[in-house]
């Protein structure tokens, strides 16, 4: 397997896991406002993880 495919898979898995964890925390918080805010905070990681992946993959493709 190429390192580029491993990086893509790892980053997509991390983004999906973050999304899933945020949904679980958000809906299991009940009336607890802090719990819901924690779920939202973890959900904000998803675009950050995907942006990091885009940056790393674009950086690998640029000629040195």
Rosetta constraint file for C-alpha pairs under 8 A:
AtomPair CA 1 CA 5 HARMONIC 6.80 0.50
AtomPair CA 1 CA 6 HARMONIC 7.09 0.50
AtomPair CA 2 CA 6 HARMONIC 6.54 0.50
AtomPair CA 3 CA 7 HARMONIC 6.15 0.50
AtomPair CA 4 CA 8 HARMONIC 6.23 0.50
AtomPair CA 4 CA 57 HARMONIC 7.32 0.50
AtomPair CA 5 CA 9 HARMONIC 6.08 0.50
AtomPair CA 6 CA 10 HARMONIC 6.04 0.50
AtomPair CA 7 CA 11 HARMONIC 6.10 0.50
AtomPair CA 7 CA 53 HARMONIC 7.69 0.50
AtomPair CA 8 CA 12 HARMONIC 6.08 0.50
AtomPair CA 8 CA 53 HARMONIC 7.11 0.50
AtomPair CA 9 CA 13 HARMONIC 6.02 0.50
AtomPair CA 10 CA 14 HARMONIC 6.13 0.50
AtomPair CA 11 CA 15 HARMONIC 6.12 0.50
AtomPair CA 11 CA 49 HARMONIC 6.71 0.50
AtomPair CA 11 CA 50 HARMONIC 6.83 0.50
AtomPair CA 11 CA 53 HARMONIC 6.20 0.50
AtomPair CA 12 CA 16 HARMONIC 6.08 0.50
AtomPair CA 12 CA 50 HARMONIC 7.35 0.50
AtomPair CA 13 CA 17 HARMONIC 5.96 0.50
AtomPair CA 14 CA 18 HARMONIC 6.07 0.50
AtomPair CA 14 CA 49 HARMONIC 7.33 0.50
AtomPair CA 15 CA 19 HARMONIC 6.21 0.50
AtomPair CA 15 CA 45 HARMONIC 7.47 0.50
AtomPair CA 15 CA 46 HARMONIC 4.90 0.50
AtomPair CA 15 CA 47 HARMONIC 7.71 0.50
AtomPair CA 15 CA 49 HARMONIC 5.95 0.50
AtomPair CA 15 CA 50 HARMONIC 6.70 0.50
AtomPair CA 16 CA 20 HARMONIC 6.09 0.50
AtomPair CA 16 CA 46 HARMONIC 7.46 0.50
AtomPair CA 17 CA 21 HARMONIC 5.97 0.50
AtomPair CA 18 CA 22 HARMONIC 6.05 0.50
AtomPair CA 18 CA 42 HARMONIC 6.37 0.50
AtomPair CA 18 CA 43 HARMONIC 6.39 0.50
AtomPair CA 18 CA 45 HARMONIC 6.77 0.50
AtomPair CA 18 CA 46 HARMONIC 6.17 0.50
AtomPair CA 19 CA 23 HARMONIC 6.31 0.50
AtomPair CA 19 CA 42 HARMONIC 7.42 0.50
AtomPair CA 19 CA 43 HARMONIC 5.50 0.50
AtomPair CA 19 CA 46 HARMONIC 6.31 0.50
AtomPair CA 20 CA 24 HARMONIC 6.22 0.50
AtomPair CA 21 CA 25 HARMONIC 6.10 0.50
AtomPair CA 21 CA 39 HARMONIC 7.53 0.50
AtomPair CA 21 CA 42 HARMONIC 7.44 0.50
AtomPair CA 21 CA 43 HARMONIC 7.99 0.50
AtomPair CA 22 CA 26 HARMONIC 5.92 0.50
AtomPair CA 22 CA 38 HARMONIC 7.63 0.50
AtomPair CA 22 CA 39 HARMONIC 4.32 0.50
AtomPair CA 22 CA 40 HARMONIC 6.39 0.50
AtomPair CA 22 CA 41 HARMONIC 7.71 0.50
AtomPair CA 22 CA 42 HARMONIC 5.27 0.50
AtomPair CA 22 CA 43 HARMONIC 5.12 0.50
AtomPair CA 23 CA 27 HARMONIC 6.12 0.50
AtomPair CA 23 CA 39 HARMONIC 6.45 0.50
AtomPair CA 23 CA 43 HARMONIC 7.66 0.50
AtomPair CA 24 CA 28 HARMONIC 5.96 0.50
AtomPair CA 24 CA 39 HARMONIC 7.60 0.50
AtomPair CA 25 CA 29 HARMONIC 6.02 0.50
AtomPair CA 25 CA 35 HARMONIC 6.68 0.50
AtomPair CA 25 CA 36 HARMONIC 6.90 0.50
AtomPair CA 25 CA 38 HARMONIC 7.24 0.50
AtomPair CA 25 CA 39 HARMONIC 5.04 0.50
AtomPair CA 26 CA 30 HARMONIC 7.91 0.50
AtomPair CA 26 CA 35 HARMONIC 6.40 0.50
AtomPair CA 26 CA 36 HARMONIC 4.57 0.50
AtomPair CA 26 CA 37 HARMONIC 7.48 0.50
AtomPair CA 26 CA 38 HARMONIC 7.24 0.50
AtomPair CA 26 CA 39 HARMONIC 4.46 0.50
AtomPair CA 26 CA 40 HARMONIC 6.93 0.50
AtomPair CA 27 CA 36 HARMONIC 7.38 0.50
AtomPair CA 29 CA 33 HARMONIC 7.55 0.50
AtomPair CA 29 CA 35 HARMONIC 4.91 0.50
AtomPair CA 29 CA 36 HARMONIC 5.76 0.50
AtomPair CA 30 CA 35 HARMONIC 7.95 0.50
AtomPair CA 30 CA 36 HARMONIC 7.90 0.50
AtomPair CA 32 CA 36 HARMONIC 6.54 0.50
AtomPair CA 33 CA 37 HARMONIC 6.17 0.50
AtomPair CA 34 CA 38 HARMONIC 6.11 0.50
AtomPair CA 35 CA 39 HARMONIC 6.35 0.50
AtomPair CA 36 CA 40 HARMONIC 6.33 0.50
AtomPair CA 37 CA 41 HARMONIC 6.05 0.50
AtomPair CA 38 CA 42 HARMONIC 6.21 0.50
AtomPair CA 39 CA 43 HARMONIC 6.19 0.50
AtomPair CA 40 CA 44 HARMONIC 6.39 0.50
AtomPair CA 41 CA 45 HARMONIC 7.13 0.50
AtomPair CA 42 CA 46 HARMONIC 7.68 0.50
AtomPair CA 44 CA 48 HARMONIC 7.09 0.50
AtomPair CA 45 CA 49 HARMONIC 6.04 0.50
AtomPair CA 46 CA 50 HARMONIC 6.30 0.50
AtomPair CA 47 CA 51 HARMONIC 5.93 0.50
AtomPair CA 48 CA 52 HARMONIC 6.14 0.50
AtomPair CA 49 CA 53 HARMONIC 6.28 0.50
AtomPair CA 50 CA 54 HARMONIC 6.22 0.50
AtomPair CA 51 CA 55 HARMONIC 6.14 0.50
AtomPair CA 52 CA 56 HARMONIC 6.13 0.50
AtomPair CA 53 CA 57 HARMONIC 6.03 0.50
AtomPair CA 54 CA 58 HARMONIC 5.96 0.50
AtomPair CA 55 CA 59 HARMONIC 6.00 0.50
AtomPair CA 56 CA 60 HARMONIC 6.25 0.50
AtomPair CA 57 CA 61 HARMONIC 6.54 0.50
AtomPair CA 58 CA 62 HARMONIC 6.60 0.50
